Amino acid sequence: MKKSVIFLCLLAFNIVQANAQSLYKQVFDYATSIVNNPKSTEEQIQINQFKVTALNYMANEVKKRNLKKDSYFFDCQAVNMSSFITDFEQDVIKARSISTAKRLAVIDCYRKASMHNSLFNDTDKEKTMSYVNDKQTFTPFSLDTDWEKAYEEATKNIKSVLK
């Protein structure tokens, strides 16, 4: 009986640990599946291609700079990026029903939050600002973004924009 309880505790711990460490991977894999799904819309593909690109950029910069980051860092960034983009989409829809000016103000609010909260202070602006400078994208955000801070800023500022 005692061995069974210990085994179940170890099994539960391993499952919780595996789930906790895989949020980054889940966001990455889900975005990749949307990009590769032939039934996805152009908007879905663009949004999820941004997620894949941003997550790859972050992982590559951490590796390139020899930074020691744990799974919590990657999971936190991935979850906040997803929340940021989801809220952005919902707020753009709300603003669109009010006016074109409100829609543009919402886009600007989120774009600025992304640009104001650099994660690496990368000097390669051509790369980091490629989505910001692309007038055809659904995700006009900097790749060099601390998504936790950007999400916090956007959440705070959007209230005054949508009044």
Phi and psi in radians as a Rosetta constraint file:
Dihedral C 1 N 2 CA 2 C 2 CIRCULARHARMONIC -1.082 0.35
Dihedral N 2 CA 2 C 2 N 3 CIRCULARHARMONIC -0.695 0.35
Dihedral C 2 N 3 CA 3 C 3 CIRCULARHARMONIC -1.125 0.35
Dihedral N 3 CA 3 C 3 N 4 CIRCULARHARMONIC -0.639 0.35
Dihedral C 3 N 4 CA 4 C 4 CIRCULARHARMONIC -1.140 0.35
Dihedral N 4 CA 4 C 4 N 5 CIRCULARHARMONIC -0.743 0.35
Dihedral C 4 N 5 CA 5 C 5 CIRCULARHARMONIC -1.132 0.35
Dihedral N 5 CA 5 C 5 N 6 CIRCULARHARMONIC -0.771 0.35
Dihedral C 5 N 6 CA 6 C 6 CIRCULARHARMONIC -1.096 0.35
Dihedral N 6 CA 6 C 6 N 7 CIRCULARHARMONIC -0.760 0.35
Dihedral C 6 N 7 CA 7 C 7 CIRCULARHARMONIC -1.070 0.35
Dihedral N 7 CA 7 C 7 N 8 CIRCULARHARMONIC -0.790 0.35
Dihedral C 7 N 8 CA 8 C 8 CIRCULARHARMONIC -1.111 0.35
Dihedral N 8 CA 8 C 8 N 9 CIRCULARHARMONIC -0.683 0.35
Dihedral C 8 N 9 CA 9 C 9 CIRCULARHARMONIC -1.117 0.35
Dihedral N 9 CA 9 C 9 N 10 CIRCULARHARMONIC -0.771 0.35
Dihedral C 9 N 10 CA 10 C 10 CIRCULARHARMONIC -1.128 0.35
Dihedral N 10 CA 10 C 10 N 11 CIRCULARHARMONIC -0.705 0.35
Dihedral C 10 N 11 CA 11 C 11 CIRCULARHARMONIC -1.100 0.35
Dihedral N 11 CA 11 C 11 N 12 CIRCULARHARMONIC -0.808 0.35
Dihedral C 11 N 12 CA 12 C 12 CIRCULARHARMONIC -1.083 0.35
Dihedral N 12 CA 12 C 12 N 13 CIRCULARHARMONIC -0.735 0.35
Dihedral C 12 N 13 CA 13 C 13 CIRCULARHARMONIC -1.076 0.35
Dihedral N 13 CA 13 C 13 N 14 CIRCULARHARMONIC -0.752 0.35
Dihedral C 13 N 14 CA 14 C 14 CIRCULARHARMONIC -1.138 0.35
Dihedral N 14 CA 14 C 14 N 15 CIRCULARHARMONIC -0.671 0.35
Dihedral C 14 N 15 CA 15 C 15 CIRCULARHARMONIC -1.161 0.35
Dihedral N 15 CA 15 C 15 N 16 CIRCULARHARMONIC -0.804 0.35
Dihedral C 15 N 16 CA 16 C 16 CIRCULARHARMONIC -1.096 0.35
Dihedral N 16 CA 16 C 16 N 17 CIRCULARHARMONIC -0.758 0.35
Dihedral C 16 N 17 CA 17 C 17 CIRCULARHARMONIC -1.110 0.35
Dihedral N 17 CA 17 C 17 N 18 CIRCULARHARMONIC -0.752 0.35
Dihedral C 17 N 18 CA 18 C 18 CIRCULARHARMONIC -1.111 0.35
Dihedral N 18 CA 18 C 18 N 19 CIRCULARHARMONIC -0.742 0.35
Dihedral C 18 N 19 CA 19 C 19 CIRCULARHARMONIC -1.155 0.35
Dihedral N 19 CA 19 C 19 N 20 CIRCULARHARMONIC -0.718 0.35
Dihedral C 19 N 20 CA 20 C 20 CIRCULARHARMONIC -1.164 0.35
Dihedral N 20 CA 20 C 20 N 21 CIRCULARHARMONIC -0.567 0.35
Dihedral C 20 N 21 CA 21 C 21 CIRCULARHARMONIC -1.506 0.35
Dihedral N 21 CA 21 C 21 N 22 CIRCULARHARMONIC -0.034 0.35
Dihedral C 21 N 22 CA 22 C 22 CIRCULARHARMONIC -1.958 0.35
Dihedral N 22 CA 22 C 22 N 23 CIRCULARHARMONIC 0.185 0.35
Dihedral C 22 N 23 CA 23 C 23 CIRCULARHARMONIC -1.076 0.35
Dihedral N 23 CA 23 C 23 N 24 CIRCULARHARMONIC -0.791 0.35
Dihedral C 23 N 24 CA 24 C 24 CIRCULARHARMONIC -0.981 0.35
Dihedral N 24 CA 24 C 24 N 25 CIRCULARHARMONIC -0.856 0.35
Dihedral C 24 N 25 CA 25 C 25 CIRCULARHARMONIC -1.131 0.35
Dihedral N 25 CA 25 C 25 N 26 CIRCULARHARMONIC -0.663 0.35
Dihedral C 25 N 26 CA 26 C 26 CIRCULARHARMONIC -1.118 0.35
Dihedral N 26 CA 26 C 26 N 27 CIRCULARHARMONIC -0.785 0.35
Dihedral C 26 N 27 CA 27 C 27 CIRCULARHARMONIC -1.097 0.35
Dihedral N 27 CA 27 C 27 N 28 CIRCULARHARMONIC -0.788 0.35
Dihedral C 27 N 28 CA 28 C 28 CIRCULARHARMONIC -1.083 0.35
Dihedral N 28 CA 28 C 28 N 29 CIRCULARHARMONIC -0.854 0.35
Dihedral C 28 N 29 CA 29 C 29 CIRCULARHARMONIC -1.130 0.35
Dihedral N 29 CA 29 C 29 N 30 CIRCULARHARMONIC -0.705 0.35
Dihedral C 29 N 30 CA 30 C 30 CIRCULARHARMONIC -1.147 0.35
Dihedral N 30 CA 30 C 30 N 31 CIRCULARHARMONIC -0.782 0.35
Dihedral C 30 N 31 CA 31 C 31 CIRCULARHARMONIC -1.072 0.35
Dihedral N 31 CA 31 C 31 N 32 CIRCULARHARMONIC -0.730 0.35
Dihedral C 31 N 32 CA 32 C 32 CIRCULARHARMONIC -1.091 0.35
Dihedral N 32 CA 32 C 32 N 33 CIRCULARHARMONIC -0.700 0.35
Dihedral C 32 N 33 CA 33 C 33 CIRCULARHARMONIC -1.143 0.35
Dihedral N 33 CA 33 C 33 N 34 CIRCULARHARMONIC -0.631 0.35
Dihedral C 33 N 34 CA 34 C 34 CIRCULARHARMONIC -1.172 0.35
Dihedral N 34 CA 34 C 34 N 35 CIRCULARHARMONIC -0.759 0.35
Dihedral C 34 N 35 CA 35 C 35 CIRCULARHARMONIC -1.056 0.35
Dihedral N 35 CA 35 C 35 N 36 CIRCULARHARMONIC -0.692 0.35
Dihedral C 35 N 36 CA 36 C 36 CIRCULARHARMONIC -1.540 0.35
Dihedral N 36 CA 36 C 36 N 37 CIRCULARHARMONIC -0.069 0.35
Dihedral C 36 N 37 CA 37 C 37 CIRCULARHARMONIC -1.444 0.35
Dihedral N 37 CA 37 C 37 N 38 CIRCULARHARMONIC 2.089 0.35
Dihedral C 37 N 38 CA 38 C 38 CIRCULARHARMONIC -1.137 0.35
Dihedral N 38 CA 38 C 38 N 39 CIRCULARHARMONIC -0.273 0.35
Dihedral C 38 N 39 CA 39 C 39 CIRCULARHARMONIC -1.545 0.35
Dihedral N 39 CA 39 C 39 N 40 CIRCULARHARMONIC -0.098 0.35
Dihedral C 39 N 40 CA 40 C 40 CIRCULARHARMONIC -1.225 0.35
Dihedral N 40 CA 40 C 40 N 41 CIRCULARHARMONIC 2.556 0.35
Dihedral C 40 N 41 CA 41 C 41 CIRCULARHARMONIC -1.352 0.35
Dihedral N 41 CA 41 C 41 N 42 CIRCULARHARMONIC 2.889 0.35
Dihedral C 41 N 42 CA 42 C 42 CIRCULARHARMONIC -1.051 0.35
Dihedral N 42 CA 42 C 42 N 43 CIRCULARHARMONIC -0.704 0.35
Dihedral C 42 N 43 CA 43 C 43 CIRCULARHARMONIC -1.100 0.35
Dihedral N 43 CA 43 C 43 N 44 CIRCULARHARMONIC -0.797 0.35
Dihedral C 43 N 44 CA 44 C 44 CIRCULARHARMONIC -1.066 0.35
Dihedral N 44 CA 44 C 44 N 45 CIRCULARHARMONIC -0.731 0.35
Dihedral C 44 N 45 CA 45 C 45 CIRCULARHARMONIC -1.105 0.35
Dihedral N 45 CA 45 C 45 N 46 CIRCULARHARMONIC -0.838 0.35
Dihedral C 45 N 46 CA 46 C 46 CIRCULARHARMONIC -1.062 0.35
Dihedral N 46 CA 46 C 46 N 47 CIRCULARHARMONIC -0.796 0.35
Dihedral C 46 N 47 CA 47 C 47 CIRCULARHARMONIC -1.099 0.35
Dihedral N 47 CA 47 C 47 N 48 CIRCULARHARMONIC -0.777 0.35
Dihedral C 47 N 48 CA 48 C 48 CIRCULARHARMONIC -1.333 0.35
Dihedral N 48 CA 48 C 48 N 49 CIRCULARHARMONIC -0.474 0.35
Dihedral C 48 N 49 CA 49 C 49 CIRCULARHARMONIC -1.147 0.35
Dihedral N 49 CA 49 C 49 N 50 CIRCULARHARMONIC -0.656 0.35
Dihedral C 49 N 50 CA 50 C 50 CIRCULARHARMONIC -1.065 0.35
Dihedral N 50 CA 50 C 50 N 51 CIRCULARHARMONIC -0.795 0.35
Dihedral C 50 N 51 CA 51 C 51 CIRCULARHARMONIC -1.021 0.35
Dihedral N 51 CA 51 C 51 N 52 CIRCULARHARMONIC -0.802 0.35
Dihedral C 51 N 52 CA 52 C 52 CIRCULARHARMONIC -1.068 0.35
Dihedral N 52 CA 52 C 52 N 53 CIRCULARHARMONIC -0.811 0.35
Dihedral C 52 N 53 CA 53 C 53 CIRCULARHARMONIC -1.102 0.35
Dihedral N 53 CA 53 C 53 N 54 CIRCULARHARMONIC -0.786 0.35
Dihedral C 53 N 54 CA 54 C 54 CIRCULARHARMONIC -1.121 0.35
Dihedral N 54 CA 54 C 54 N 55 CIRCULARHARMONIC -0.735 0.35
Dihedral C 54 N 55 CA 55 C 55 CIRCULARHARMONIC -1.184 0.35
Dihedral N 55 CA 55 C 55 N 56 CIRCULARHARMONIC -0.696 0.35
Dihedral C 55 N 56 CA 56 C 56 CIRCULARHARMONIC -1.112 0.35
Dihedral N 56 CA 56 C 56 N 57 CIRCULARHARMONIC -0.764 0.35
Dihedral C 56 N 57 CA 57 C 57 CIRCULARHARMONIC -0.997 0.35
Dihedral N 57 CA 57 C 57 N 58 CIRCULARHARMONIC -0.848 0.35
Dihedral C 57 N 58 CA 58 C 58 CIRCULARHARMONIC -1.052 0.35
Dihedral N 58 CA 58 C 58 N 59 CIRCULARHARMONIC -0.849 0.35
Dihedral C 58 N 59 CA 59 C 59 CIRCULARHARMONIC -1.094 0.35
Dihedral N 59 CA 59 C 59 N 60 CIRCULARHARMONIC -0.712 0.35
Dihedral C 59 N 60 CA 60 C 60 CIRCULARHARMONIC -1.166 0.35
Dihedral N 60 CA 60 C 60 N 61 CIRCULARHARMONIC -0.684 0.35
Dihedral C 60 N 61 CA 61 C 61 CIRCULARHARMONIC -1.179 0.35
Dihedral N 61 CA 61 C 61 N 62 CIRCULARHARMONIC -0.692 0.35
Dihedral C 61 N 62 CA 62 C 62 CIRCULARHARMONIC -1.070 0.35
Dihedral N 62 CA 62 C 62 N 63 CIRCULARHARMONIC -0.790 0.35
Dihedral C 62 N 63 CA 63 C 63 CIRCULARHARMONIC -1.165 0.35
Dihedral N 63 CA 63 C 63 N 64 CIRCULARHARMONIC -0.821 0.35
Dihedral C 63 N 64 CA 64 C 64 CIRCULARHARMONIC -1.052 0.35
Dihedral N 64 CA 64 C 64 N 65 CIRCULARHARMONIC -0.647 0.35
Dihedral C 64 N 65 CA 65 C 65 CIRCULARHARMONIC -1.593 0.35
Dihedral N 65 CA 65 C 65 N 66 CIRCULARHARMONIC 0.051 0.35
Dihedral C 65 N 66 CA 66 C 66 CIRCULARHARMONIC 0.946 0.35
Dihedral N 66 CA 66 C 66 N 67 CIRCULARHARMONIC 0.723 0.35
Dihedral C 66 N 67 CA 67 C 67 CIRCULARHARMONIC -1.471 0.35
Dihedral N 67 CA 67 C 67 N 68 CIRCULARHARMONIC 2.531 0.35
Dihedral C 67 N 68 CA 68 C 68 CIRCULARHARMONIC -1.689 0.35
Dihedral N 68 CA 68 C 68 N 69 CIRCULARHARMONIC 1.788 0.35
Dihedral C 68 N 69 CA 69 C 69 CIRCULARHARMONIC -2.145 0.35
Dihedral N 69 CA 69 C 69 N 70 CIRCULARHARMONIC 2.371 0.35
Dihedral C 69 N 70 CA 70 C 70 CIRCULARHARMONIC -1.589 0.35
Dihedral N 70 CA 70 C 70 N 71 CIRCULARHARMONIC 3.084 0.35
Dihedral C 70 N 71 CA 71 C 71 CIRCULARHARMONIC -1.106 0.35
Dihedral N 71 CA 71 C 71 N 72 CIRCULARHARMONIC -0.536 0.35
Dihedral C 71 N 72 CA 72 C 72 CIRCULARHARMONIC -1.037 0.35
Dihedral N 72 CA 72 C 72 N 73 CIRCULARHARMONIC -0.752 0.35
Dihedral C 72 N 73 CA 73 C 73 CIRCULARHARMONIC -0.997 0.35
Dihedral N 73 CA 73 C 73 N 74 CIRCULARHARMONIC -0.898 0.35
Dihedral C 73 N 74 CA 74 C 74 CIRCULARHARMONIC -1.146 0.35
Dihedral N 74 CA 74 C 74 N 75 CIRCULARHARMONIC -0.732 0.35
Dihedral C 74 N 75 CA 75 C 75 CIRCULARHARMONIC -1.098 0.35
Dihedral N 75 CA 75 C 75 N 76 CIRCULARHARMONIC -0.780 0.35
Dihedral C 75 N 76 CA 76 C 76 CIRCULARHARMONIC -1.094 0.35
Dihedral N 76 CA 76 C 76 N 77 CIRCULARHARMONIC -0.784 0.35
Dihedral C 76 N 77 CA 77 C 77 CIRCULARHARMONIC -1.105 0.35
Dihedral N 77 CA 77 C 77 N 78 CIRCULARHARMONIC -0.776 0.35
Dihedral C 77 N 78 CA 78 C 78 CIRCULARHARMONIC -1.133 0.35
Dihedral N 78 CA 78 C 78 N 79 CIRCULARHARMONIC -0.770 0.35
Dihedral C 78 N 79 CA 79 C 79 CIRCULARHARMONIC -1.170 0.35
Dihedral N 79 CA 79 C 79 N 80 CIRCULARHARMONIC -0.748 0.35
Dihedral C 79 N 80 CA 80 C 80 CIRCULARHARMONIC -1.167 0.35
Dihedral N 80 CA 80 C 80 N 81 CIRCULARHARMONIC -0.632 0.35
Dihedral C 80 N 81 CA 81 C 81 CIRCULARHARMONIC -1.106 0.35
Dihedral N 81 CA 81 C 81 N 82 CIRCULARHARMONIC -0.778 0.35
Dihedral C 81 N 82 CA 82 C 82 CIRCULARHARMONIC -1.087 0.35
Dihedral N 82 CA 82 C 82 N 83 CIRCULARHARMONIC -0.749 0.35
Dihedral C 82 N 83 CA 83 C 83 CIRCULARHARMONIC -1.142 0.35
Dihedral N 83 CA 83 C 83 N 84 CIRCULARHARMONIC -0.728 0.35
Dihedral C 83 N 84 CA 84 C 84 CIRCULARHARMONIC -0.998 0.35
Dihedral N 84 CA 84 C 84 N 85 CIRCULARHARMONIC -0.860 0.35
Dihedral C 84 N 85 CA 85 C 85 CIRCULARHARMONIC -1.222 0.35
Dihedral N 85 CA 85 C 85 N 86 CIRCULARHARMONIC -0.685 0.35
Dihedral C 85 N 86 CA 86 C 86 CIRCULARHARMONIC -1.097 0.35
Dihedral N 86 CA 86 C 86 N 87 CIRCULARHARMONIC -0.823 0.35
Dihedral C 86 N 87 CA 87 C 87 CIRCULARHARMONIC -1.109 0.35
Dihedral N 87 CA 87 C 87 N 88 CIRCULARHARMONIC -0.692 0.35
Dihedral C 87 N 88 CA 88 C 88 CIRCULARHARMONIC -1.000 0.35
Dihedral N 88 CA 88 C 88 N 89 CIRCULARHARMONIC -0.861 0.35
Dihedral C 88 N 89 CA 89 C 89 CIRCULARHARMONIC -1.038 0.35
Dihedral N 89 CA 89 C 89 N 90 CIRCULARHARMONIC -0.794 0.35
Dihedral C 89 N 90 CA 90 C 90 CIRCULARHARMONIC -1.143 0.35
Dihedral N 90 CA 90 C 90 N 91 CIRCULARHARMONIC -0.704 0.35
Dihedral C 90 N 91 CA 91 C 91 CIRCULARHARMONIC -1.228 0.35
Dihedral N 91 CA 91 C 91 N 92 CIRCULARHARMONIC -0.593 0.35
Dihedral C 91 N 92 CA 92 C 92 CIRCULARHARMONIC -1.131 0.35
Dihedral N 92 CA 92 C 92 N 93 CIRCULARHARMONIC -0.709 0.35
Dihedral C 92 N 93 CA 93 C 93 CIRCULARHARMONIC -1.107 0.35
Dihedral N 93 CA 93 C 93 N 94 CIRCULARHARMONIC -0.789 0.35
Dihedral C 93 N 94 CA 94 C 94 CIRCULARHARMONIC -1.029 0.35
Dihedral N 94 CA 94 C 94 N 95 CIRCULARHARMONIC -0.837 0.35
Dihedral C 94 N 95 CA 95 C 95 CIRCULARHARMONIC -1.165 0.35
Dihedral N 95 CA 95 C 95 N 96 CIRCULARHARMONIC -0.594 0.35
Dihedral C 95 N 96 CA 96 C 96 CIRCULARHARMONIC -1.047 0.35
Dihedral N 96 CA 96 C 96 N 97 CIRCULARHARMONIC -0.590 0.35
Dihedral C 96 N 97 CA 97 C 97 CIRCULARHARMONIC -1.308 0.35
Dihedral N 97 CA 97 C 97 N 98 CIRCULARHARMONIC -0.293 0.35
Dihedral C 97 N 98 CA 98 C 98 CIRCULARHARMONIC -1.540 0.35
Dihedral N 98 CA 98 C 98 N 99 CIRCULARHARMONIC -1.025 0.35
Dihedral C 98 N 99 CA 99 C 99 CIRCULARHARMONIC -3.007 0.35
Dihedral N 99 CA 99 C 99 N 100 CIRCULARHARMONIC 2.864 0.35
Dihedral C 99 N 100 CA 100 C 100 CIRCULARHARMONIC -1.134 0.35
Dihedral N 100 CA 100 C 100 N 101 CIRCULARHARMONIC -0.665 0.35
Dihedral C 100 N 101 CA 101 C 101 CIRCULARHARMONIC -1.087 0.35
Dihedral N 101 CA 101 C 101 N 102 CIRCULARHARMONIC -0.713 0.35
Dihedral C 101 N 102 CA 102 C 102 CIRCULARHARMONIC -1.154 0.35
Dihedral N 102 CA 102 C 102 N 103 CIRCULARHARMONIC -0.709 0.35
Dihedral C 102 N 103 CA 103 C 103 CIRCULARHARMONIC -1.050 0.35
Dihedral N 103 CA 103 C 103 N 104 CIRCULARHARMONIC -0.787 0.35
Dihedral C 103 N 104 CA 104 C 104 CIRCULARHARMONIC -1.146 0.35
Dihedral N 104 CA 104 C 104 N 105 CIRCULARHARMONIC -0.618 0.35
Dihedral C 104 N 105 CA 105 C 105 CIRCULARHARMONIC -1.155 0.35
Dihedral N 105 CA 105 C 105 N 106 CIRCULARHARMONIC -0.669 0.35
Dihedral C 105 N 106 CA 106 C 106 CIRCULARHARMONIC -1.129 0.35
Dihedral N 106 CA 106 C 106 N 107 CIRCULARHARMONIC -0.822 0.35
Dihedral C 106 N 107 CA 107 C 107 CIRCULARHARMONIC -1.021 0.35
Dihedral N 107 CA 107 C 107 N 108 CIRCULARHARMONIC -0.774 0.35
Dihedral C 107 N 108 CA 108 C 108 CIRCULARHARMONIC -1.115 0.35
Dihedral N 108 CA 108 C 108 N 109 CIRCULARHARMONIC -0.699 0.35
Dihedral C 108 N 109 CA 109 C 109 CIRCULARHARMONIC -1.033 0.35
Dihedral N 109 CA 109 C 109 N 110 CIRCULARHARMONIC -0.847 0.35
Dihedral C 109 N 110 CA 110 C 110 CIRCULARHARMONIC -1.242 0.35
Dihedral N 110 CA 110 C 110 N 111 CIRCULARHARMONIC -0.705 0.35
Dihedral C 110 N 111 CA 111 C 111 CIRCULARHARMONIC -1.063 0.35
Dihedral N 111 CA 111 C 111 N 112 CIRCULARHARMONIC -0.791 0.35
Dihedral C 111 N 112 CA 112 C 112 CIRCULARHARMONIC -1.130 0.35
Dihedral N 112 CA 112 C 112 N 113 CIRCULARHARMONIC -0.691 0.35
Dihedral C 112 N 113 CA 113 C 113 CIRCULARHARMONIC -1.054 0.35
Dihedral N 113 CA 113 C 113 N 114 CIRCULARHARMONIC -0.697 0.35
Dihedral C 113 N 114 CA 114 C 114 CIRCULARHARMONIC -1.145 0.35
Dihedral N 114 CA 114 C 114 N 115 CIRCULARHARMONIC -0.777 0.35
Dihedral C 114 N 115 CA 115 C 115 CIRCULARHARMONIC -1.282 0.35
Dihedral N 115 CA 115 C 115 N 116 CIRCULARHARMONIC -0.517 0.35
Dihedral C 115 N 116 CA 116 C 116 CIRCULARHARMONIC -1.372 0.35
Dihedral N 116 CA 116 C 116 N 117 CIRCULARHARMONIC -0.233 0.35
Dihedral C 116 N 117 CA 117 C 117 CIRCULARHARMONIC -2.132 0.35
Dihedral N 117 CA 117 C 117 N 118 CIRCULARHARMONIC 1.267 0.35
Dihedral C 117 N 118 CA 118 C 118 CIRCULARHARMONIC -1.257 0.35
Dihedral N 118 CA 118 C 118 N 119 CIRCULARHARMONIC 2.477 0.35
Dihedral C 118 N 119 CA 119 C 119 CIRCULARHARMONIC -1.647 0.35
Dihedral N 119 CA 119 C 119 N 120 CIRCULARHARMONIC -0.673 0.35
Dihedral C 119 N 120 CA 120 C 120 CIRCULARHARMONIC -2.043 0.35
Dihedral N 120 CA 120 C 120 N 121 CIRCULARHARMONIC -0.130 0.35
Dihedral C 120 N 121 CA 121 C 121 CIRCULARHARMONIC 0.927 0.35
Dihedral N 121 CA 121 C 121 N 122 CIRCULARHARMONIC 0.777 0.35
Dihedral C 121 N 122 CA 122 C 122 CIRCULARHARMONIC -1.142 0.35
Dihedral N 122 CA 122 C 122 N 123 CIRCULARHARMONIC 2.307 0.35
Dihedral C 122 N 123 CA 123 C 123 CIRCULARHARMONIC -1.522 0.35
Dihedral N 123 CA 123 C 123 N 124 CIRCULARHARMONIC -0.149 0.35
Dihedral C 123 N 124 CA 124 C 124 CIRCULARHARMONIC -1.436 0.35
Dihedral N 124 CA 124 C 124 N 125 CIRCULARHARMONIC 1.382 0.35
Dihedral C 124 N 125 CA 125 C 125 CIRCULARHARMONIC -1.186 0.35
Dihedral N 125 CA 125 C 125 N 126 CIRCULARHARMONIC -0.488 0.35
Dihedral C 125 N 126 CA 126 C 126 CIRCULARHARMONIC -1.056 0.35
Dihedral N 126 CA 126 C 126 N 127 CIRCULARHARMONIC -0.723 0.35
Dihedral C 126 N 127 CA 127 C 127 CIRCULARHARMONIC -1.316 0.35
Dihedral N 127 CA 127 C 127 N 128 CIRCULARHARMONIC -0.893 0.35
Dihedral C 127 N 128 CA 128 C 128 CIRCULARHARMONIC -1.214 0.35
Dihedral N 128 CA 128 C 128 N 129 CIRCULARHARMONIC -0.475 0.35
Dihedral C 128 N 129 CA 129 C 129 CIRCULARHARMONIC -1.780 0.35
Dihedral N 129 CA 129 C 129 N 130 CIRCULARHARMONIC 0.228 0.35
Dihedral C 129 N 130 CA 130 C 130 CIRCULARHARMONIC -1.043 0.35
Dihedral N 130 CA 130 C 130 N 131 CIRCULARHARMONIC -0.639 0.35
Dihedral C 130 N 131 CA 131 C 131 CIRCULARHARMONIC -1.376 0.35
Dihedral N 131 CA 131 C 131 N 132 CIRCULARHARMONIC -0.584 0.35
Dihedral C 131 N 132 CA 132 C 132 CIRCULARHARMONIC -1.106 0.35
Dihedral N 132 CA 132 C 132 N 133 CIRCULARHARMONIC -0.733 0.35
Dihedral C 132 N 133 CA 133 C 133 CIRCULARHARMONIC -1.410 0.35
Dihedral N 133 CA 133 C 133 N 134 CIRCULARHARMONIC -0.195 0.35
Dihedral C 133 N 134 CA 134 C 134 CIRCULARHARMONIC -1.495 0.35
Dihedral N 134 CA 134 C 134 N 135 CIRCULARHARMONIC 1.925 0.35
Dihedral C 134 N 135 CA 135 C 135 CIRCULARHARMONIC -1.297 0.35
Dihedral N 135 CA 135 C 135 N 136 CIRCULARHARMONIC -0.144 0.35
Dihedral C 135 N 136 CA 136 C 136 CIRCULARHARMONIC -1.749 0.35
Dihedral N 136 CA 136 C 136 N 137 CIRCULARHARMONIC -0.031 0.35
Dihedral C 136 N 137 CA 137 C 137 CIRCULARHARMONIC -1.506 0.35
Dihedral N 137 CA 137 C 137 N 138 CIRCULARHARMONIC 2.680 0.35
Dihedral C 137 N 138 CA 138 C 138 CIRCULARHARMONIC -1.541 0.35
Dihedral N 138 CA 138 C 138 N 139 CIRCULARHARMONIC -0.134 0.35
Dihedral C 138 N 139 CA 139 C 139 CIRCULARHARMONIC -2.259 0.35
Dihedral N 139 CA 139 C 139 N 140 CIRCULARHARMONIC 1.393 0.35
Dihedral C 139 N 140 CA 140 C 140 CIRCULARHARMONIC -1.428 0.35
Dihedral N 140 CA 140 C 140 N 141 CIRCULARHARMONIC 1.034 0.35
Dihedral C 140 N 141 CA 141 C 141 CIRCULARHARMONIC -2.097 0.35
Dihedral N 141 CA 141 C 141 N 142 CIRCULARHARMONIC 2.699 0.35
Dihedral C 141 N 142 CA 142 C 142 CIRCULARHARMONIC -1.296 0.35
Dihedral N 142 CA 142 C 142 N 143 CIRCULARHARMONIC 2.475 0.35
Dihedral C 142 N 143 CA 143 C 143 CIRCULARHARMONIC -1.247 0.35
Dihedral N 143 CA 143 C 143 N 144 CIRCULARHARMONIC -0.564 0.35
Dihedral C 143 N 144 CA 144 C 144 CIRCULARHARMONIC -1.508 0.35
Dihedral N 144 CA 144 C 144 N 145 CIRCULARHARMONIC 1.296 0.35
Dihedral C 144 N 145 CA 145 C 145 CIRCULARHARMONIC -2.224 0.35
Dihedral N 145 CA 145 C 145 N 146 CIRCULARHARMONIC 2.355 0.35
Dihedral C 145 N 146 CA 146 C 146 CIRCULARHARMONIC -1.484 0.35
Dihedral N 146 CA 146 C 146 N 147 CIRCULARHARMONIC 1.754 0.35
Dihedral C 146 N 147 CA 147 C 147 CIRCULARHARMONIC -1.161 0.35
Dihedral N 147 CA 147 C 147 N 148 CIRCULARHARMONIC -0.502 0.35
Dihedral C 147 N 148 CA 148 C 148 CIRCULARHARMONIC -1.153 0.35
Dihedral N 148 CA 148 C 148 N 149 CIRCULARHARMONIC -0.820 0.35
Dihedral C 148 N 149 CA 149 C 149 CIRCULARHARMONIC -1.229 0.35
Dihedral N 149 CA 149 C 149 N 150 CIRCULARHARMONIC -0.691 0.35
Dihedral C 149 N 150 CA 150 C 150 CIRCULARHARMONIC -1.124 0.35
Dihedral N 150 CA 150 C 150 N 151 CIRCULARHARMONIC -0.720 0.35
Dihedral C 150 N 151 CA 151 C 151 CIRCULARHARMONIC -1.104 0.35
Dihedral N 151 CA 151 C 151 N 152 CIRCULARHARMONIC -0.730 0.35
Dihedral C 151 N 152 CA 152 C 152 CIRCULARHARMONIC -1.098 0.35
Dihedral N 152 CA 152 C 152 N 153 CIRCULARHARMONIC -0.794 0.35
Dihedral C 152 N 153 CA 153 C 153 CIRCULARHARMONIC -1.115 0.35
Dihedral N 153 CA 153 C 153 N 154 CIRCULARHARMONIC -0.807 0.35
Dihedral C 153 N 154 CA 154 C 154 CIRCULARHARMONIC -1.108 0.35
Dihedral N 154 CA 154 C 154 N 155 CIRCULARHARMONIC -0.734 0.35
Dihedral C 154 N 155 CA 155 C 155 CIRCULARHARMONIC -1.073 0.35
Dihedral N 155 CA 155 C 155 N 156 CIRCULARHARMONIC -0.692 0.35
Dihedral C 155 N 156 CA 156 C 156 CIRCULARHARMONIC -1.219 0.35
Dihedral N 156 CA 156 C 156 N 157 CIRCULARHARMONIC -0.785 0.35
Dihedral C 156 N 157 CA 157 C 157 CIRCULARHARMONIC -1.399 0.35
Dihedral N 157 CA 157 C 157 N 158 CIRCULARHARMONIC -0.437 0.35
Dihedral C 157 N 158 CA 158 C 158 CIRCULARHARMONIC -1.179 0.35
Dihedral N 158 CA 158 C 158 N 159 CIRCULARHARMONIC -0.465 0.35
Dihedral C 158 N 159 CA 159 C 159 CIRCULARHARMONIC -1.029 0.35
Dihedral N 159 CA 159 C 159 N 160 CIRCULARHARMONIC -0.756 0.35
Dihedral C 159 N 160 CA 160 C 160 CIRCULARHARMONIC -1.282 0.35
Dihedral N 160 CA 160 C 160 N 161 CIRCULARHARMONIC -0.476 0.35
Dihedral C 160 N 161 CA 161 C 161 CIRCULARHARMONIC -1.238 0.35
Dihedral N 161 CA 161 C 161 N 162 CIRCULARHARMONIC -0.692 0.35
Dihedral C 161 N 162 CA 162 C 162 CIRCULARHARMONIC -1.549 0.35
Dihedral N 162 CA 162 C 162 N 163 CIRCULARHARMONIC 0.120 0.35
